[in-house]
Every structure is written in structure tokens, then in C-alpha cells.
Amino acid sequence: MTQTLERVLAVVADRQAEFEEKRHVPRDVIAEFKKAGIYRAGTPKKFGGDASPPAEFLRKVERISEVDGSAGWVASFGSSAIYLAALPPRTQAELYADGPDVAFAGGLFPVQPAERVDGGYRVSGRWKFSSGCMGADVLGVGIKAGEEKAGRPLMAVLRPEQVEIAENWDVIGLRGTGSHDLVVDGAVVPDEWTFARGGEPTVDEPLYRYPTVPYAAQVLAVVGLGVARAALDHVIADGGRAGYTGAPKPADRATYRIAVGQAEAQLRSVRAFFYEITEEVWATVETGDPATAEQASLLRLASAHLAKTSFEVVRAAYQLGGIAAIADGSPLQRYLRDASVVPQHAFLQEGMYDGAGAVLTGVQPFPGYL
């Protein structure tokens, strides 16, 4: 498997410019991800998947993101099969009938009303931010029909032929994620192909006791970590370059060395917190116990803090790169663009500090935090 992941890294490195130009990761690259186990990482073992420990999967996404943030972001949705574990067992058996390597992409918001019909729902509407939809085997959209559980929207699972992809992903960073809109016009989705997002799984394996929504935040935050590692490594390696003006080399300046040292300490510290709480929660669910509310909150806190700090490290690296960093040919400008997107995600914005602070101080957090 290590050799397979190394092949993925080589393919991503060779084709990252193509991802940015096409604004998505092509299906043949998704096929390489599947060979590396990315899309079976969230599939239950009972259906031939790996149901991988979160830290193991997160490290894979981190490594891919070091090479290309968009590829890492798309790979991160290999974890999305944990949502599908809330489908009825018979539906999951059908879903994985041809193998466990199923790529799932979803556009949950804005949640759209669906018409109740005999045995299911008639679904119509438009949904945003469906990352990886161009290479997905199945697609999910958010619906409401008076049957949401605990305030959670339902997701209706469709085949690609039932969905139109409106290619409108025109953005500053993570351009290769193909996070286009999904459009559905009157598709009928049976009850057994819907589930409550974050709802109770029908599979009893440790991965499906791990907090679902916090994990969804983690797989995105770790993309920023990989991008930050790449940016910092770039300026460390670049410290010996000669400047345009004949000034001392960057590494000969105390200000440069101090900034590099501070950024290294920042990045390693948030990474340690991130993986520490991941391993702690995994140890809990492996014993058969559910994660506590405090543990789920710390997962969310670690993710938001990782996204924020990673962007700060990339921004520092960009500034250390000097005037050369502004060129299209410099990877630093791409790192800056990609890292800037991660903390913009709703799961990773600064409001998560408020939720975490509420839990830590015994105050009720805002709705939807836990």
C-alpha cells in the first residue's frame, strides 16, 4: 500500500497544473486514489472496506495535500462513506456490490424541499459545493420533507445519470476540487436511499462510533496542514538563494531564521494537538464506548485551530518568499491561495472557538455544534 500511495503522490505532482486548469481531478486519477485505498477507507469491513482508523486516513490526506491541496481535498472525501453507513444494510450491500471503492460526493446545502411520493421522494433543486463530483460514483443532496431527525437534514443518494453538474467552480484557491453545483430535476429517490446526515449508523464497527461531523471537519483541516508543510519546507530550502538586489542570503538574516523557527514550532504544535485528540477518541470508540461530548468538541477545536494556524504559517512563508513569491511560477502563491480557502469552510471558521469554549466552561454551545 505504501508503494501505491507513493505512485499517487507522483501522479499528483505530475498533473497538478492540469487539475488547476480543468478545475477538477479527472476520473483516471480518482482510479489511482482507489488503488491506494482512499475510497475504501470509510467503507465498512463487512462490505470489504478498510474502515480505517481516522489518524491513518488523515495522514494519507496530509501527504497528498503536501503535493497538491486540491488533490488532498478531493481525497479527503474518501471518508464520506461514514455518512453512508446510516443507510439500511441492504442498501449498503447493493451500493458495494461491485467492490468497496465507491467515490461519494455531496451537495448538502441549501437544503431543498422534496415531494413525498409512494415509497420515497421526488427531488428537485440546486445544491452548492459538491467537491469531487466530477469523479463520483454516487452523489448526495440535502432535502427536507418533514422527517428530519434532531434537526438534521436528510440526504438523498443518486446515481450520476440522475444529476446535472453545473460547472461554476470559479474561485481563487483549491481550484482543482471541482466543487461545482448539482442540479436535479424530478428524480425519484426511494426511502432506502436516504439517510439523516450524521444519523445513527446501521453498521457496528469502531469507525462508525467516531463522531461523524467532527471527522468531516478533520479531513478538511488536514489539507491546510499538508499545504502549510509544503510552503514551510519551500522557504527552508530556499534560504540559501541569492537575492535580486545583492543583499545577504535569506538564511543569513536573523529575521528570516526567527520567522522560520516560529512557523516550525507553530505547525508542529497544532499538528501534535490534532493527532493527539484523534488517537484519544479512537481509543475510546475502539473499546465499544461512544465519544464524549467533550471529546467531540476537542476534535472540532483542533480542526478549526489547525486550519487557522496552517493558513498563518503559509502566509508567513509567502512573505518570507519575497518578491519572487508573486510569480505564477512560484508554488508559494498557489500555497497561499489554497490555504486561504480551508478556514473559510463553515466547519472551520472562528465560531468553532466559541462552541469549544462553551463546552469547556459548561455552557450550552450554539445549535448544531454537537
ZARO-795733 format. One record per residue (C-alpha): z, x, y; residue number from 1. Coordinates in nm, 3 decimals. Layout:
BEGIN
- Z  X  Y  NUM
...
***
This chain:
BEGIN
- 0.000  0.000  0.000  1
- 0.070  0.291  0.237  2
- -0.284  0.419  0.191  3
- -0.417  0.068  0.258  4
- -0.220  0.044  0.582  5
- -0.349  0.386  0.684  6
- -0.701  0.254  0.630  7
- -0.622  -0.044  0.855  8
- -0.497  0.193  1.125  9
- -0.819  0.396  1.101  10
- -1.036  0.082  1.122  11
- -0.841  -0.047  1.421  12
- -0.866  0.288  1.600  13
- -1.240  0.298  1.541  14
- -1.305  -0.058  1.657  15
- -1.051  -0.132  1.930  16
- -1.319  -0.128  2.202  17
- -1.510  -0.390  2.002  18
- -1.203  -0.615  1.991  19
- -1.173  -0.598  2.367  20
- -1.544  -0.664  2.421  21
- -1.567  -0.954  2.174  22
- -1.223  -1.085  2.275  23
- -1.116  -1.129  1.914  24
- -1.054  -0.936  1.592  25
- -1.353  -1.003  1.361  26
- -1.315  -1.154  1.015  27
- -1.405  -0.834  0.833  28
- -1.109  -0.662  0.999  29
- -0.887  -0.959  0.907  30
- -1.004  -0.892  0.550  31
- -0.871  -0.537  0.582  32
- -0.539  -0.679  0.706  33
- -0.528  -0.896  0.396  34
- -0.581  -0.594  0.171  35
- -0.285  -0.428  0.341  36
- -0.062  -0.726  0.262  37
- -0.034  -0.851  0.619  38
- -0.119  -1.211  0.532  39
- 0.086  -1.235  0.215  40
- 0.399  -1.104  0.388  41
- 0.509  -1.457  0.477  42
- 0.380  -1.628  0.161  43
- 0.645  -1.735  -0.094  44
- 0.675  -1.527  -0.406  45
- 0.641  -1.843  -0.615  46
- 0.283  -1.867  -0.484  47
- 0.201  -1.499  -0.537  48
- 0.309  -1.372  -0.195  49
- 0.545  -1.093  -0.098  50
- 0.791  -1.291  0.118  51
- 0.862  -0.952  0.275  52
- 1.191  -0.860  0.440  53
- 1.139  -0.904  0.816  54
- 1.207  -0.539  0.904  55
- 0.939  -0.426  0.659  56
- 0.681  -0.656  0.815  57
- 0.786  -0.577  1.172  58
- 0.739  -0.204  1.114  59
- 0.383  -0.268  0.996  60
- 0.306  -0.467  1.310  61
- 0.467  -0.196  1.520  62
- 0.242  0.071  1.367  63
- -0.074  -0.134  1.415  64
- 0.027  -0.203  1.776  65
- 0.062  0.168  1.843  66
- -0.311  0.191  1.777  67
- -0.412  -0.135  1.945  68
- -0.195  -0.406  2.094  69
- -0.441  -0.689  2.030  70
- -0.477  -0.598  1.664  71
- -0.097  -0.583  1.634  72
- -0.063  -0.924  1.798  73
- -0.313  -1.080  1.557  74
- -0.149  -0.907  1.261  75
- 0.189  -1.040  1.372  76
- 0.078  -1.390  1.278  77
- 0.083  -1.282  0.918  78
- 0.442  -1.403  0.944  79
- 0.330  -1.757  1.028  80
- 0.329  -1.864  0.665  81
- 0.705  -1.907  0.705  82
- 0.623  -2.223  0.905  83
- 0.402  -2.344  0.621  84
- 0.700  -2.319  0.383  85
- 0.807  -2.655  0.530  86
- 0.502  -2.821  0.370  87
- 0.556  -3.009  0.042  88
- 0.543  -2.776  -0.263  89
- 0.231  -2.948  -0.397  90
- 0.053  -2.890  -0.065  91
- 0.151  -2.525  -0.066  92
- 0.024  -2.488  -0.421  93
- -0.313  -2.622  -0.303  94
- -0.309  -2.401  0.006  95
- -0.258  -2.086  -0.202  96
- -0.471  -2.191  -0.498  97
- -0.722  -1.912  -0.429  98
- -0.457  -1.650  -0.355  99
- -0.166  -1.577  -0.123  100
- -0.365  -1.407  0.154  101
- -0.408  -1.703  0.387  102
- -0.450  -1.645  0.761  103
- -0.288  -1.922  0.964  104
- -0.330  -1.967  1.341  105
- -0.180  -2.240  1.551  106
- -0.207  -2.401  1.891  107
- 0.116  -2.595  1.928  108
- 0.110  -2.683  2.298  109
- 0.055  -2.905  2.479  110
- 0.178  -3.137  2.204  111
- -0.069  -3.426  2.177  112
- -0.009  -3.788  2.072  113
- -0.157  -3.875  1.732  114
- -0.252  -4.217  1.597  115
- -0.071  -4.325  1.281  116
- -0.318  -4.426  1.010  117
- -0.276  -4.508  0.645  118
- -0.125  -4.202  0.479  119
- -0.147  -3.970  0.777  120
- -0.251  -3.919  1.138  121
- -0.573  -3.935  1.337  122
- -0.563  -3.621  1.554  123
- -0.745  -3.560  1.879  124
- -0.682  -3.330  2.172  125
- -0.691  -2.977  2.305  126
- -0.437  -2.702  2.245  127
- -0.394  -2.361  2.406  128
- -0.317  -2.003  2.299  129
- -0.428  -2.007  1.936  130
- -0.411  -1.632  1.877  131
- -0.622  -1.513  1.586  132
- -0.802  -1.846  1.550  133
- -1.145  -1.681  1.510  134
- -1.039  -1.531  1.178  135
- -0.808  -1.805  1.048  136
- -0.837  -1.981  0.713  137
- -0.630  -2.278  0.831  138
- -0.532  -2.394  1.179  139
- -0.232  -2.588  1.305  140
- -0.196  -2.812  1.612  141
- 0.107  -2.980  1.764  142
- 0.129  -3.359  1.750  143
- 0.381  -3.631  1.834  144
- 0.388  -3.969  1.667  145
- 0.747  -4.084  1.695  146
- 0.860  -3.889  1.390  147
- 0.971  -3.558  1.538  148
- 1.284  -3.419  1.378  149
- 1.564  -3.294  1.605  150
- 1.320  -3.275  1.893  151
- 1.076  -3.057  1.702  152
- 0.705  -3.142  1.724  153
- 0.501  -3.190  1.413  154
- 0.222  -2.954  1.321  155
- -0.091  -3.085  1.159  156
- -0.273  -2.834  0.938  157
- -0.654  -2.845  0.943  158
- -0.947  -2.655  0.798  159
- -1.171  -2.458  1.039  160
- -1.458  -2.705  0.997  161
- -1.235  -2.977  1.147  162
- -1.168  -2.776  1.462  163
- -1.381  -2.657  1.753  164
- -1.280  -2.328  1.910  165
- -1.333  -2.331  2.287  166
- -1.379  -1.964  2.370  167
- -1.196  -1.934  2.701  168
- -0.971  -1.630  2.649  169
- -1.041  -1.456  2.982  170
- -0.728  -1.256  3.058  171
- -0.601  -0.923  3.187  172
- -0.432  -0.794  2.871  173
- -0.435  -0.838  2.492  174
- -0.797  -0.937  2.535  175
- -0.879  -0.887  2.168  176
- -0.639  -1.153  2.037  177
- -0.891  -1.436  2.064  178
- -0.620  -1.675  2.185  179
- -0.868  -1.949  2.261  180
- -0.819  -2.325  2.292  181
- -0.852  -2.551  1.989  182
- -1.028  -2.888  2.019  183
- -1.001  -3.164  1.758  184
- -1.186  -3.496  1.776  185
- -1.051  -3.767  1.548  186
- -0.973  -3.561  1.238  187
- -0.751  -3.743  0.987  188
- -0.468  -3.528  0.855  189
- -0.269  -3.657  0.554  190
- 0.111  -3.670  0.580  191
- 0.145  -3.395  0.322  192
- -0.045  -3.158  0.553  193
- 0.202  -3.198  0.839  194
- 0.544  -3.048  0.891  195
- 0.813  -3.020  1.157  196
- 0.781  -2.684  1.330  197
- 1.091  -2.486  1.239  198
- 1.182  -2.760  0.992  199
- 1.364  -2.717  0.663  200
- 1.160  -2.516  0.412  201
- 1.084  -2.657  0.069  202
- 1.100  -2.305  -0.078  203
- 1.431  -2.146  -0.175  204
- 1.377  -1.774  -0.115  205
- 1.565  -1.544  0.125  206
- 1.284  -1.518  0.380  207
- 1.292  -1.893  0.440  208
- 1.661  -1.881  0.526  209
- 1.587  -1.627  0.800  210
- 1.579  -1.805  1.142  211
- 1.219  -1.919  1.192  212
- 1.182  -1.938  1.569  213
- 1.371  -1.613  1.639  214
- 1.146  -1.441  1.384  215
- 0.840  -1.578  1.566  216
- 0.974  -1.410  1.881  217
- 1.040  -1.084  1.697  218
- 0.689  -1.042  1.563  219
- 0.552  -1.068  1.918  220
- 0.813  -0.847  2.083  221
- 0.747  -0.565  1.839  222
- 0.387  -0.549  1.966  223
- 0.524  -0.432  2.301  224
- 0.730  -0.171  2.120  225
- 0.423  -0.025  1.950  226
- 0.226  -0.018  2.275  227
- 0.516  0.150  2.456  228
- 0.546  0.414  2.185  229
- 0.176  0.494  2.222  230
- 0.198  0.511  2.602  231
- 0.500  0.738  2.599  232
- 0.350  0.966  2.335  233
- 0.040  0.993  2.553  234
- 0.226  1.118  2.860  235
- 0.441  1.351  2.649  236
- 0.128  1.509  2.503  237
- -0.034  1.509  2.847  238
- 0.246  1.704  3.011  239
- 0.062  2.032  2.980  240
- -0.255  1.921  3.155  241
- -0.371  2.082  3.477  242
- -0.369  1.856  3.782  243
- -0.669  1.790  4.006  244
- -0.500  1.947  4.309  245
- -0.383  2.270  4.152  246
- -0.020  2.156  4.159  247
- 0.217  2.258  3.877  248
- 0.151  2.103  3.537  249
- 0.343  1.775  3.490  250
- 0.580  1.921  3.230  251
- 0.673  2.197  3.475  252
- 0.819  1.937  3.713  253
- 1.180  1.824  3.671  254
- 1.091  1.472  3.787  255
- 0.836  1.437  3.508  256
- 1.073  1.568  3.241  257
- 1.355  1.342  3.361  258
- 1.133  1.033  3.357  259
- 1.010  1.116  3.005  260
- 1.365  1.171  2.882  261
- 1.487  0.845  3.031  262
- 1.197  0.648  2.884  263
- 1.251  0.801  2.540  264
- 1.620  0.706  2.548  265
- 1.539  0.353  2.665  266
- 1.279  0.292  2.396  267
- 1.480  0.433  2.108  268
- 1.788  0.238  2.216  269
- 1.621  -0.103  2.227  270
- 1.440  -0.029  1.903  271
- 1.770  0.051  1.732  272
- 1.929  -0.275  1.851  273
- 1.623  -0.471  1.745  274
- 1.615  -0.340  1.388  275
- 1.993  -0.332  1.354  276
- 2.029  -0.707  1.409  277
- 1.722  -0.770  1.193  278
- 1.881  -0.589  0.898  279
- 2.215  -0.760  0.959  280
- 2.067  -1.108  0.948  281
- 1.853  -1.023  0.645  282
- 2.164  -0.904  0.458  283
- 2.324  -1.240  0.534  284
- 2.036  -1.455  0.412  285
- 1.983  -1.238  0.104  286
- 2.329  -1.337  -0.017  287
- 2.227  -1.702  -0.001  288
- 2.400  -1.783  0.327  289
- 2.225  -1.915  0.637  290
- 2.225  -1.703  0.951  291
- 2.492  -1.798  1.202  292
- 2.409  -1.932  1.548  293
- 2.542  -1.606  1.692  294
- 2.308  -1.402  1.472  295
- 2.006  -1.617  1.561  296
- 2.092  -1.573  1.929  297
- 2.116  -1.196  1.895  298
- 1.771  -1.192  1.735  299
- 1.636  -1.374  2.040  300
- 1.823  -1.145  2.278  301
- 1.699  -0.831  2.102  302
- 1.341  -0.960  2.116  303
- 1.345  -1.051  2.485  304
- 1.513  -0.723  2.574  305
- 1.264  -0.527  2.365  306
- 0.967  -0.695  2.536  307
- 1.109  -0.634  2.883  308
- 1.211  -0.274  2.819  309
- 0.885  -0.188  2.644  310
- 0.692  -0.303  2.949  311
- 0.919  -0.096  3.174  312
- 0.856  0.212  2.960  313
- 0.479  0.156  2.971  314
- 0.490  0.111  3.346  315
- 0.683  0.438  3.379  316
- 0.428  0.612  3.155  317
- 0.144  0.473  3.364  318
- 0.299  0.612  3.681  319
- 0.351  0.949  3.515  320
- -0.019  0.949  3.428  321
- -0.105  0.984  3.797  322
- -0.446  0.901  3.940  323
- -0.619  0.965  3.606  324
- -0.443  0.659  3.462  325
- -0.653  0.417  3.667  326
- -0.981  0.509  3.497  327
- -1.130  0.268  3.244  328
- -1.148  0.558  3.001  329
- -0.772  0.617  3.020  330
- -0.569  0.445  2.748  331
- -0.281  0.413  2.995  332
- -0.447  0.133  3.189  333
- -0.500  -0.061  2.864  334
- -0.141  0.001  2.755  335
- -0.022  -0.131  3.090  336
- -0.236  -0.444  3.067  337
- -0.137  -0.518  2.708  338
- 0.235  -0.454  2.753  339
- 0.244  -0.675  3.061  340
- 0.144  -0.979  2.853  341
- 0.425  -0.958  2.596  342
- 0.724  -1.050  2.817  343
- 0.518  -1.333  2.969  344
- 0.536  -1.525  2.641  345
- 0.770  -1.826  2.655  346
- 0.978  -1.686  2.367  347
- 1.037  -1.359  2.552  348
- 1.094  -1.444  2.916  349
- 1.414  -1.360  3.102  350
- 1.556  -1.708  3.041  351
- 1.646  -1.581  2.693  352
- 1.922  -1.373  2.853  353
- 2.071  -1.699  2.981  354
- 2.067  -1.851  2.632  355
- 2.220  -1.539  2.478  356
- 2.485  -1.521  2.748  357
- 2.574  -1.885  2.685  358
- 2.625  -1.824  2.313  359
- 2.825  -1.507  2.376  360
- 3.059  -1.686  2.618  361
- 3.094  -2.005  2.414  362
- 2.886  -2.224  2.647  363
- 2.617  -2.465  2.525  364
- 2.276  -2.291  2.567  365
- 1.974  -2.468  2.709  366
- 1.794  -2.717  2.479  367
- 1.564  -2.556  2.224  368
- 1.728  -2.212  2.240  369
- 1.887  -2.251  1.896  370
***
